[in-house]
Amino acid sequence: MHEIVDRFVGRYQVWRDQSAQHNPLNLPALIVVIGVVQTIYNLIARHHVNWWTAFMTIMDVAFLVLYFRKSPFAWLMLPIWGAMILIQFPSMFNLASRYPPRVVLLSGILAFVFGAGFIVWGFAIRRRYYSYIGYQSC
């Protein structure tokens, strides 16, 4: 039994070393690039931009700058996005006058799950990101 535990621990160490070779922010960066391209398309083709879209595009570009510079603060954008979703969460219930209650409820649940999920995910990958960039956290 002791040999099985030692093998499992050894495999875990190998997996942990390999996970430090890949940037855990690759998926969010890809999603942000797609979002920025979509915003640029909307600006060029439809000539429609509001203040929230401009603000989010600035946040997305800031994340991409931090991501490409491998800044120790790049992971912090995920909890910030989650907090922004949760801040907008109460406004979901203003949609009740235009949409059926089940649609409003589903939208509210999804907004809450995504907001809380981004916050948890950001803090969960922090150490992996630090090990990827070689940052020594205190």
C-alpha positions in Angstrom: 0.0 0.0 0.0 2.9 2.3 0.8 4.3 1.8 -2.7 1.0 2.8 -4.3 0.9 6.0 -2.3 4.5 6.8 -3.2 3.6 6.3 -6.9 0.6 8.5 -6.6 2.6 11.2 -4.9 5.3 10.9 -7.6 2.7 11.3 -10.4 1.2 14.2 -8.6 4.6 15.9 -8.5 5.2 15.3 -12.2 1.8 16.7 -13.0 2.4 19.8 -10.8 5.7 20.4 -12.5 4.1 20.1 -16.0 1.3 22.4 -15.1 3.8 25.1 -14.2 4.9 25.0 -17.9 1.5 26.2 -19.2 0.0 29.6 -18.6 -3.3 29.1 -16.8 -4.6 32.4 -18.2 -4.4 31.1 -21.9 -8.2 30.4 -22.0 -9.3 33.8 -20.6 -6.8 35.5 -22.9 -8.4 33.8 -25.9 -11.9 34.7 -24.8 -10.8 38.3 -24.3 -9.2 38.5 -27.8 -12.4 37.2 -29.3 -14.4 39.8 -27.3 -12.1 42.7 -28.4 -12.3 41.6 -32.0 -16.1 41.5 -31.7 -16.2 45.0 -30.2 -14.0 46.3 -33.0 -16.3 44.7 -35.5 -19.3 46.3 -33.9 -17.6 49.7 -33.9 -16.6 49.5 -37.6 -19.7 47.7 -39.0 -22.5 49.0 -36.8 -21.1 52.3 -35.5 -22.6 51.3 -32.1 -20.6 51.6 -28.9 -21.9 52.6 -25.4 -20.1 53.5 -22.3 -20.2 50.0 -20.8 -18.7 48.5 -23.9 -15.9 51.1 -23.9 -15.2 50.5 -20.3 -15.1 46.7 -20.7 -12.9 47.0 -23.8 -10.4 49.1 -21.8 -10.4 46.4 -19.0 -9.9 43.7 -21.6 -7.0 45.5 -23.2 -5.5 46.1 -19.8 -5.8 42.3 -19.1 -4.1 41.5 -22.4 -1.2 43.9 -21.6 -0.7 42.3 -18.2 -1.0 38.9 -19.8 1.6 39.4 -22.4 4.0 41.1 -20.0 3.5 38.2 -17.6 2.6 40.6 -14.8 2.0 39.1 -11.3 -1.3 41.1 -11.4 -2.8 39.5 -14.5 -4.7 36.8 -12.6 -6.4 39.6 -10.6 -8.6 40.5 -13.6 -10.6 37.3 -13.2 -11.9 38.2 -9.8 -12.5 41.8 -10.9 -14.6 40.5 -13.8 -16.5 38.3 -11.4 -17.1 41.2 -9.0 -18.4 43.4 -11.9 -20.9 40.6 -12.9 -22.1 40.4 -9.3 -22.4 44.1 -9.1 -24.7 44.0 -12.1 -26.6 41.0 -10.7 -29.5 43.0 -9.1 -30.2 44.8 -12.4 -31.2 41.4 -13.9 -34.5 41.6 -12.1 -35.4 44.8 -14.0 -35.9 42.6 -17.0 -39.0 41.2 -15.5 -41.2 43.7 -17.3 -40.0 42.6 -20.7 -39.3 38.8 -20.3 -41.1 35.9 -18.7 -40.1 35.2 -15.0 -38.3 31.9 -15.9 -36.0 33.7 -18.3 -35.2 36.4 -15.7 -34.6 33.7 -13.1 -32.3 31.7 -15.4 -30.4 34.8 -16.4 -30.0 35.8 -12.7 -28.8 32.3 -11.8 -26.3 32.3 -14.7 -25.0 35.7 -13.8 -24.5 34.7 -10.2 -22.8 31.5 -11.2 -20.5 33.2 -13.7 -19.6 36.0 -11.3 -18.9 33.7 -8.3 -17.1 31.3 -10.7 -14.7 34.0 -12.0 -13.9 35.0 -8.5 -13.2 31.5 -7.3 -11.3 30.6 -10.5 -9.1 33.6 -10.2 -8.0 32.8 -6.7 -7.7 29.1 -7.5 -5.2 29.6 -10.4 -3.2 32.3 -8.6 -0.5 30.0 -7.4 -0.2 28.1 -10.7 0.2 31.5 -12.5 2.8 32.6 -10.0 4.8 29.4 -10.5 4.4 29.8 -14.3 5.9 33.3 -14.3 8.5 32.5 -11.6 7.1 35.0 -9.1 7.9 34.5 -5.5 4.8 35.5 -3.5 5.1 36.5 0.1 
